[in-house]
Structures are given as structure tokens and as C-alpha cells.
Amino acid sequence: MDVIFQKIGKLNNAFFDFDNTLYPGLLLFDLAYDFFSRTNRVKDLSELVRLLAFFKKGDYAIAAEKFALLLKGISVNDFYCPLDKYLDKIPLTAKNFIGVLIKNKVNCYLVSLTSEDISSVVCKKLGLKSGCAINYGVTLIDDNLIFTGELDPVIKNPYSFKLDFMQKASVFATAESSLAIGDSDDDLALFESCNYRILVGSNKKLANFELISKLNADWQEDD
């Protein structure tokens, strides 16, 4: 990571995606797999694996809608109870990188479609500022904190959701002093708004930008 710091000029702000960027995978899918395993919902486990394959192929809208239905009737508290265990999967290199940025007085923001519950815990653990998050992730909840199975409208256009935040952030964050770290198409909003960029993974659209580094899921530099 020392090489990355040599390439970066004077930074004031850094904007991080979460799933498949800071977190090596899709946290909501991991939490769902954990819940269905704990409650012996074998049929739902099989459907979850099928939906993950859809997501990896890029059929995000279809996967998200069906995933929301799988969560219908589940208590938010029961679903999120093993959260800390999964957040321990965040690579130490990523944690150290954020720590160095903060030490150098760089404002670090989490810009993700993850839920506010998850976002607040992540920000507290890593010292990030909450950029934007949606209420409870993929699906809405009722007054009793039960997932309704109804898809959160924001999920249908994640790029616009992130772009809206980055446009508001432009008031205090200039592209010349900002860093974006992301992995997927909806992170185009971050990459378009920052002059410094780190790609986690191999997304073709993001790889077309000028990058200061390309990392794998373990936050090790790829050649």
C-alpha cells in the first residue's frame, strides 16, 4: 500500500463503496445464508444460491426483487444479530489504509446502498463518515421491524442514488483532492467525481478510468 500513497497527491476526501470493496462479498447475502442456516430453511438456502448466481451475472434487478421476497416476515433484529462476526472479514489492509487516511486528516465516507443499521456499525468500527445509506437495505420494514418483502425503490437505480450524494458532496469535495474506491457499475458515480481512483476487482467500465491502483478482494495489489 506504500506505493499507493506515493501516487496520491494532497487528499481531502475519500469515498468508499462497501460490498465487494471494503467487504469481500455481499454482506446481505451472507447474513441471509446465516439466517436460513440457523433456522433450517433449506428451500430458501437453495433459492439464495440461485439468486447469487443471477447477481454475479449482472441481473441485479431480478435478483434484488426476489431476494427482498425471501426476507419477507423476518425480524430485522434476528437477521442482523451475527453482523459483527461478518464485519471481521474486512481485510486488515483496508482497515489500515483507512486508518492512515484518517491520521492524515482525510475525510473518509461510506457511500453504499447498505442499510443504515449496517452503515452505522461499519462507520463506527472503521472511523468512516456516513455518506449515504438506505433505511434497511433491499426490503422495506413495517412498524414492528419486520421485513415486508417490498423492494426499496432506491435499489432499482443505485447509480443515481450514489450520483445524487456525490453531486451534493461536490460542495465540499473537489475532484482534484478526492479519492474513489469501488468495484461495480454503480460506483461509476464515485469514479466520475474523483481524480484519484482505486479499483477493487476487475470491473471493465471502472478499469477504463485512470487508476492509481487495482486491488483484489484481499486488498493486495494486482499486477
C-alpha positions as CSV (number, residue, x, y, z in Angstrom):
1,M,0.0,0.0,0.0
2,D,3.0,2.3,0.3
3,V,3.1,2.6,-3.4
4,I,-0.4,3.9,-3.4
5,F,0.4,6.7,-1.0
6,Q,3.4,7.7,-3.2
7,K,0.9,8.1,-6.2
8,I,-1.6,10.1,-4.2
9,G,-1.3,13.9,-4.0
10,K,-2.9,16.0,-1.4
11,L,-6.2,14.4,-0.5
12,N,-9.0,15.9,1.5
13,N,-11.7,13.3,0.9
14,A,-12.1,9.6,0.2
15,F,-15.3,7.8,-0.9
16,F,-15.6,4.1,-0.2
17,D,-18.2,1.6,-1.6
18,F,-18.9,-1.4,0.7
19,D,-19.9,-4.7,-0.8
20,N,-17.1,-6.3,-2.8
21,T,-15.0,-3.3,-2.0
22,L,-14.4,-3.0,1.7
23,Y,-16.3,-6.2,2.4
24,P,-15.2,-9.3,0.4
25,G,-18.6,-10.3,-0.8
26,L,-22.2,-9.3,-0.5
27,L,-23.0,-8.8,3.2
28,L,-26.8,-9.1,3.0
29,F,-26.4,-12.4,1.1
30,D,-24.0,-13.7,3.8
31,L,-26.4,-12.6,6.6
32,A,-29.3,-14.3,4.8
33,Y,-27.3,-17.5,4.3
34,D,-26.5,-17.4,8.0
35,F,-30.2,-16.8,9.0
36,F,-31.6,-19.6,6.7
37,S,-28.9,-22.0,8.0
38,R,-29.7,-21.2,11.7
39,T,-33.5,-21.6,11.0
40,N,-33.2,-24.7,8.8
41,R,-34.9,-23.1,5.8
42,V,-33.3,-25.4,3.3
43,K,-35.5,-24.4,0.4
44,D,-34.7,-20.7,0.9
45,L,-31.0,-21.6,1.0
46,S,-31.2,-23.1,-2.4
47,E,-33.1,-20.1,-3.8
48,L,-30.4,-17.8,-2.2
49,V,-27.6,-19.6,-4.0
50,R,-29.6,-19.3,-7.3
51,L,-30.1,-15.6,-6.8
52,L,-26.4,-15.0,-6.1
53,A,-25.7,-16.5,-9.5
54,F,-28.1,-14.0,-11.1
55,F,-26.4,-11.2,-9.3
56,K,-22.9,-12.2,-10.4
57,K,-24.1,-12.4,-14.0
58,G,-25.3,-8.8,-13.7
59,D,-29.1,-9.4,-13.4
60,Y,-29.2,-7.2,-10.4
61,A,-32.8,-6.0,-10.6
62,I,-34.2,-9.5,-10.8
63,A,-32.0,-10.8,-8.0
64,A,-32.8,-7.9,-5.7
65,E,-36.6,-8.2,-6.1
66,K,-36.6,-12.0,-5.4
67,F,-34.2,-11.5,-2.6
68,A,-36.5,-9.0,-0.9
69,L,-39.3,-11.5,-1.1
70,L,-37.1,-14.1,0.6
71,L,-36.8,-11.8,3.6
72,K,-40.5,-11.2,4.0
73,G,-41.6,-11.8,7.6
74,I,-38.1,-12.0,9.1
75,S,-37.3,-9.9,12.2
76,V,-34.7,-7.2,11.5
77,N,-33.0,-7.9,14.8
78,D,-32.9,-11.7,14.2
79,F,-31.4,-11.1,10.7
80,Y,-28.7,-8.7,11.8
81,C,-27.6,-10.4,15.1
82,P,-24.4,-12.0,13.6
83,L,-23.3,-8.8,12.0
84,D,-20.1,-8.2,13.9
85,K,-18.9,-11.7,13.0
86,Y,-19.1,-10.9,9.3
87,L,-17.6,-7.4,9.6
88,D,-14.5,-9.1,10.9
89,K,-14.0,-10.3,7.3
90,I,-13.0,-6.8,6.2
91,P,-9.3,-7.1,5.2
92,L,-6.8,-5.7,7.7
93,T,-5.1,-3.9,4.8
94,A,-8.3,-2.0,4.1
95,K,-8.6,-1.1,7.8
96,N,-5.0,0.1,8.0
97,F,-5.4,2.1,4.8
98,I,-8.4,3.9,6.2
99,G,-6.5,4.5,9.4
100,V,-3.6,6.1,7.6
101,L,-6.0,8.4,5.6
102,I,-7.8,9.5,8.8
103,K,-4.4,10.1,10.5
104,N,-3.6,12.4,7.6
105,K,-6.8,14.3,8.1
106,V,-8.6,12.8,5.1
107,N,-12.3,12.7,5.5
108,C,-13.4,9.1,4.7
109,Y,-17.0,8.5,3.6
110,L,-19.0,5.3,3.2
111,V,-21.1,5.7,0.0
112,S,-23.2,2.5,-0.2
113,L,-26.6,1.0,-0.7
114,T,-26.2,-1.0,2.5
115,S,-28.7,-0.4,5.3
116,E,-28.4,2.4,7.9
117,D,-28.1,-0.3,10.6
118,I,-25.0,-1.8,8.8
119,S,-23.6,1.6,7.8
120,S,-23.6,2.9,11.3
121,V,-21.8,-0.1,12.7
122,V,-19.2,-0.1,9.8
123,C,-18.6,3.6,10.2
124,K,-18.1,3.3,14.0
125,K,-15.7,0.3,13.5
126,L,-13.6,1.9,10.8
127,G,-13.8,5.6,11.6
128,L,-15.7,6.4,8.4
129,K,-18.3,9.2,8.0
130,S,-21.7,8.0,6.8
131,G,-22.1,9.2,3.3
132,C,-25.4,7.7,2.2
133,A,-27.3,4.6,3.1
134,I,-30.9,3.4,2.7
135,N,-33.2,2.5,5.5
136,Y,-33.0,-1.2,5.7
137,G,-31.3,-2.4,2.6
138,V,-33.1,-4.4,-0.1
139,T,-36.5,-4.5,1.5
140,L,-38.7,-2.1,3.5
141,I,-39.8,-2.8,7.0
142,D,-43.0,-2.3,9.0
143,D,-43.6,-0.7,12.4
144,N,-42.6,-3.9,14.2
145,L,-39.2,-4.1,12.5
146,I,-40.2,-6.9,10.2
147,F,-39.1,-7.1,6.6
148,T,-42.1,-6.6,4.3
149,G,-40.6,-8.2,1.2
150,E,-41.3,-5.0,-0.7
151,L,-38.3,-3.8,-2.7
152,D,-36.8,-0.5,-1.7
153,P,-37.3,1.8,-4.7
154,V,-33.7,3.1,-4.4
155,I,-32.4,-0.4,-5.2
156,K,-33.7,-0.1,-8.8
157,N,-31.2,2.7,-9.6
158,P,-28.1,2.5,-7.4
159,Y,-26.0,4.7,-9.8
160,S,-28.5,7.6,-9.5
161,F,-28.6,7.2,-5.7
162,K,-24.8,7.5,-5.4
163,L,-24.6,10.2,-8.0
164,D,-27.0,12.3,-6.0
165,F,-24.8,12.1,-3.0
166,M,-21.6,12.8,-5.0
167,Q,-23.2,15.9,-6.5
168,K,-24.1,17.2,-3.0
169,A,-20.6,16.3,-1.9
170,S,-19.1,18.5,-4.6
171,V,-19.9,21.5,-2.4
172,F,-17.0,20.4,-0.1
173,A,-15.1,17.9,-2.1
174,T,-13.3,18.8,-5.3
175,A,-12.3,16.1,-7.8
176,E,-8.7,17.2,-7.6
177,S,-8.5,16.3,-3.9
178,S,-10.8,13.3,-3.8
179,L,-10.3,9.5,-4.0
180,A,-12.9,6.9,-5.0
181,I,-12.7,3.2,-4.1
182,G,-15.2,0.9,-5.7
183,D,-15.9,-2.3,-7.7
184,S,-19.1,-2.2,-9.7
185,D,-21.0,-0.2,-12.3
186,D,-22.9,1.9,-9.7
187,D,-19.5,3.1,-8.5
188,L,-19.2,5.0,-11.7
189,A,-20.7,7.9,-9.8
190,L,-17.7,7.9,-7.5
191,F,-15.1,7.4,-10.2
192,E,-16.6,10.2,-12.3
193,S,-16.4,12.6,-9.4
194,C,-12.8,11.9,-8.2
195,N,-9.4,12.3,-9.9
196,Y,-7.9,9.6,-7.8
197,R,-9.3,6.1,-8.2
198,I,-8.7,2.6,-6.8
199,L,-10.5,-0.4,-8.4
200,V,-11.2,-3.5,-6.3
201,G,-11.7,-6.4,-8.6
202,S,-11.9,-6.3,-12.4
203,N,-15.0,-4.3,-13.5
204,K,-14.4,-3.4,-17.1
205,K,-16.1,0.0,-17.0
206,L,-14.2,1.2,-14.0
207,A,-11.0,-0.2,-15.4
208,N,-11.3,2.3,-18.3
209,F,-10.6,5.2,-15.9
210,E,-7.0,6.2,-15.0
211,L,-6.3,4.3,-11.8
212,I,-3.7,4.7,-9.1
213,S,-4.1,1.1,-8.1
214,K,-6.0,-2.1,-8.8
215,L,-6.6,-4.4,-5.8
216,N,-8.0,-7.9,-5.3
217,A,-10.6,-8.8,-2.7
218,D,-7.9,-9.2,-0.1
219,W,-6.7,-5.6,-0.8
220,Q,-3.5,-6.9,-2.3
221,E,-2.3,-5.1,-5.5
222,D,-2.8,-6.8,-8.8
223,D,-0.2,-6.5,-11.5
